[in-house]
Amino acid sequence: MSYNHENLIVGCGNILYGDDGFGPEVIKYIQENNITFNGDTCVIDGATSAPHYIFTLPQEKWKNIIIIDIASMNMKPGSIKVLELEDVHEEDRYMDVHGLSATYPLHDLKDNINIKIIAIQPENIPVEMELGLSETLESKIPQTIDTTIEVLNSMLNE
């Protein structure tokens, strides 16, 4: 798959751990339902590798990146919030299973690329492997897509 598009919508997370798979499940829903976005936009299931295999290989064409992922925000499960990269503080950054910061590569891109994070408060992140989203997050997929469309359109109009 080519990532040489102006706008990337990247779903991040691990489908093997309940709600952590939210980002990839949103991308799957978008693809299965043929949902399209304005502009030269590509949707990507970034799984757990996006920070290391996508964001570290930027393309000159990139203008906007929207990341869809879970975040611990001390809110009611299923709450959706649009975050700026600066809203994710170094000490709060999500660390993947290898102890690497998932947002670190994005900080290297932020001066040249507009970056937004659409975060949702998870309900169930199991310790043991468990496939499938909680009903709460499953029901929030359409709202997340609506939010993604709004955010992208706003970014395109900047």
C-alpha positions as CSV (number, residue, x, y, z in Angstrom):
1,M,0.0,0.0,0.0
2,S,1.3,3.5,-0.9
3,Y,1.2,6.1,1.9
4,N,2.0,8.8,-0.6
5,H,-1.2,10.8,0.0
6,E,-1.7,14.3,1.4
7,N,-3.9,13.1,4.2
8,L,-3.5,9.9,6.3
9,I,-6.1,8.5,8.7
10,V,-4.4,5.9,10.8
11,G,-6.1,3.5,13.2
12,C,-3.6,2.4,15.9
13,G,-4.0,-0.4,18.4
14,N,-3.7,-4.1,19.1
15,I,-6.8,-6.1,18.2
16,L,-5.6,-8.9,20.5
17,Y,-6.4,-6.8,23.6
18,G,-10.0,-5.8,23.7
19,D,-10.6,-2.1,23.3
20,D,-7.0,-1.5,22.4
21,G,-8.0,-2.6,18.9
22,F,-10.4,0.3,18.5
23,G,-8.3,2.2,15.9
24,P,-8.0,-0.8,13.5
25,E,-11.7,-1.7,14.0
26,V,-12.7,1.8,12.9
27,I,-10.5,1.5,9.8
28,K,-12.0,-1.9,9.1
29,Y,-15.5,-0.4,9.4
30,I,-14.6,2.4,7.0
31,Q,-13.3,0.0,4.4
32,E,-16.1,-2.5,4.7
33,N,-18.7,0.3,4.3
34,N,-16.8,2.1,1.5
35,I,-16.8,5.4,3.4
36,T,-14.9,8.1,1.5
37,F,-13.2,11.2,2.7
38,N,-12.5,14.6,1.1
39,G,-9.1,15.3,-0.4
40,D,-6.3,13.0,-1.3
41,T,-6.9,10.8,1.7
42,C,-5.7,7.3,2.6
43,V,-7.0,5.2,5.5
44,I,-4.5,2.8,7.1
45,D,-4.8,0.1,9.7
46,G,-1.6,1.0,11.5
47,A,-2.1,-1.7,14.2
48,T,0.8,-1.4,16.6
49,S,3.4,-0.7,14.0
50,A,2.3,2.7,12.8
51,P,4.8,4.7,14.9
52,H,7.7,2.7,13.8
53,Y,6.9,1.7,10.2
54,I,4.8,4.5,8.9
55,F,5.6,7.7,10.8
56,T,9.3,7.2,10.6
57,L,9.2,7.1,6.8
58,P,7.4,10.4,6.0
59,Q,6.5,11.3,2.4
60,E,6.9,14.9,1.1
61,K,3.3,14.9,0.1
62,W,1.9,14.5,3.6
63,K,0.0,17.5,4.9
64,N,-2.4,16.1,7.5
65,I,-2.4,13.0,9.8
66,I,-5.3,11.9,11.9
67,I,-4.7,9.1,14.4
68,I,-7.5,7.1,15.9
69,D,-6.6,5.4,19.1
70,I,-7.6,4.8,22.7
71,A,-6.3,7.0,25.5
72,S,-6.6,7.0,29.3
73,M,-8.3,10.4,29.8
74,N,-10.1,9.7,33.1
75,M,-13.4,10.1,31.4
76,K,-16.5,7.9,31.0
77,P,-15.7,4.9,28.7
78,G,-16.6,5.7,25.2
79,S,-15.9,9.4,25.6
80,I,-14.3,10.8,22.4
81,K,-11.9,13.7,22.4
82,V,-9.8,15.4,19.7
83,L,-6.3,16.0,20.9
84,E,-3.4,18.0,19.6
85,L,0.0,16.3,19.7
86,E,1.0,18.8,22.4
87,D,-1.8,17.5,24.6
88,V,0.0,14.2,25.0
89,H,2.8,15.0,27.5
90,E,6.0,13.1,27.5
91,E,5.3,11.4,30.8
92,D,1.8,10.4,29.6
93,R,2.8,9.0,26.3
94,Y,1.5,5.5,25.5
95,M,4.4,3.0,25.5
96,D,4.0,0.0,23.3
97,V,4.8,-3.6,24.4
98,H,8.5,-3.0,23.6
99,G,8.7,0.1,25.8
100,L,8.8,2.5,22.8
101,S,6.8,5.7,22.8
102,A,4.0,5.6,20.2
103,T,4.0,9.3,19.7
104,Y,7.7,10.0,19.6
105,P,8.1,9.8,15.8
106,L,5.1,12.2,15.4
107,H,7.0,14.9,17.3
108,D,9.6,14.9,14.6
109,L,6.9,15.5,12.0
110,K,4.8,18.2,13.7
111,D,6.6,21.2,12.3
112,N,5.7,20.2,8.7
113,I,2.5,18.2,9.1
114,N,-0.8,19.0,10.8
115,I,-1.4,16.2,13.3
116,K,-4.6,15.4,15.3
117,I,-5.5,12.5,17.5
118,I,-9.0,11.3,17.9
119,A,-8.9,9.5,21.2
120,I,-11.5,7.4,22.9
121,Q,-11.6,6.3,26.6
122,P,-11.5,2.5,26.6
123,E,-13.7,0.3,28.8
124,N,-11.9,-3.0,28.6
125,I,-8.1,-3.5,28.2
126,P,-7.6,-7.1,29.4
127,V,-4.4,-8.4,30.8
128,E,-4.8,-11.6,28.8
129,M,-5.5,-11.7,25.1
130,E,-9.1,-11.1,24.4
131,L,-10.5,-10.4,20.9
132,G,-13.3,-7.9,20.3
133,L,-14.3,-4.5,21.5
134,S,-16.6,-3.8,24.4
135,E,-20.2,-3.0,23.4
136,T,-19.5,0.6,24.5
137,L,-16.7,1.2,22.1
138,E,-18.3,-0.9,19.3
139,S,-21.3,1.5,19.4
140,K,-19.0,4.5,19.2
141,I,-17.5,3.6,15.8
142,P,-20.0,5.6,13.7
143,Q,-19.6,8.7,15.9
144,T,-15.8,8.4,15.7
145,I,-16.0,8.3,11.9
146,D,-18.3,11.4,12.0
147,T,-15.7,13.2,14.2
148,T,-12.9,12.1,11.8
149,I,-14.8,13.6,8.8
150,E,-15.3,16.9,10.7
151,V,-11.6,17.0,11.8
152,L,-10.3,16.3,8.3
153,N,-12.6,18.8,6.7
154,S,-11.4,21.4,9.3
155,M,-7.8,20.5,8.5
156,L,-8.4,20.8,4.8
157,N,-9.9,24.3,5.3
158,E,-6.9,25.6,7.3
